[in-house]
Amino acid sequence: MKSAVRISALLWADILVLYALFEMQDYLTEVWGLSFTHAAGILNIWNGISLVLQPLFLFAVSTFLGNFYMLVISSSSYTLGIWLLFMSAPPVLANATGTCKEYEQECISNTHKSLLYTGMALIAVGVAGNNVSVLSFLREQRENKSRGAVIGYLKIPGMAMVAIVGLAGAIALPYIKPWTYRFGIPAVCTTIAGIAFLTGLRFCTFDFPDPNRKRIENLGRMFTLRMLPMWLTFLVCGIISSTGNTYFVEQAKNLDRHLGSWEVPTQILLLAQTYLGILLAYLANFRGHGVVKAKILGVVCCIAAAGVERRRLGVVRSEGLLDKPEDDVPMSVYWLLFQFALLGGMDKLLEESVAEFDEEDKPSTDGDEDKPRTDGDKPPTDDNEADPKELKKRCIQIFSKGVSGLGFMCGVLLVYVVGKISARGDHPNWFQFSLNRSHLDRYYWVLAVLSGGSLVLYVVVRKCCSCLGR
């Protein structure tokens, strides 16, 4: 029981850091004085790295490192990274660096930039390691200690605690105005969670993988011709997902967030993306075909985002706010709920549709697999190795996240290419320094066309691969 609670604390700390970083787009544009595309590029590269590292960490965990050592590395990296992020705020090292303490561009030195970049890199390592190993390590405690009933009993309050921490982070953190405290509070919580995990190791049991060729071959089977449609799917959807905590957040900036007399924090949109996305994915996943439906949700998400941004730009022009990016825009932020919910639904539906790829990727049988098995015909398994189907499903999920990470990075390149193409001739670049002078709505239409094209390509390639596999 104690081990499960202490390991779950790592997830609670992750959520607080997630909400703290949700407004990093605002921090980089307001405090650092970066353009919204430059800030989005930094965040998308960071998100991409945290996702691309997960397949590499899965390989390390499955072959020689194990979940225990991975969590020690990731929790330590996470803690150090968030503290460096805290130290990058101007007031913390103002006396040591000889800079001012205000949250202004003039107070940002090369030291502050180095601390932030290094901190975010370490946080990316922590995010990747925790995503790969936390749940697996919890499963090891259940299996090795024969405490399945206890761990199962803790699952419901554990998930409830995750929801409570998420709700508290969404509501409380935005009311803490200084960025120093917004970074500092998650840093303290992450440190406490890391210490709780490390001091609770005496309650844990550890599985150490026996490196062998068979386990490596199982991972290598993820790279087959029949899996190509999946990789293309997650690459394009990764590009769309990269807009969530960057351009979507930039759209929400300065919009009217009042709900009656309550000024709702921006992080509520992240909650909506999570929970409305789960509900939407549940409703859309009826009768299967989740991948196709997820890609349709991606297209609709981009169209909705384009429509809302066009409406926002119309209000900006009518109110004379084109050159006043810091002024409030008299438009409700709740128009953005549609695109946030659709984006969350797309991501969740893709995650749940991994089973479809697992089923469709099975090779044709030759008759031997159809014969009933006796106890003496059980396939050989390695010591401490999980069920082959579960192992393969987990591998596909992690590798899919890695491909999505490449999509996040490709999104940065796509913005650059689209900007250059749009600026040909005497036409202005779609991406100006401020969002009010830009045409983000047109970029969303580009993403809608790209997603629609990838849907057609998915259906065609998948059909061809099915024919070749017969």
GIWOTA-V252281 format. One record per helix or strand. SS is the DSSP state (H for helix, E for strand). FROM is the first residue (numbers start at 1). LEN is the number of residues. If there is no record, write none. Layout:
BEGIN
ss,from,len
SS,FROM,LEN
SS,FROM,LEN
END
This chain:
BEGIN
ss,from,len
H,2,21
H,24,7
H,36,52
H,94,4
H,105,3
H,110,36
H,148,28
H,179,21
H,201,3
H,213,8
H,225,17
H,247,6
E,255,2
E,258,2
E,262,2
H,268,17
H,290,29
E,329,4
H,333,20
H,354,7
H,375,3
H,388,35
H,435,3
H,440,30
END
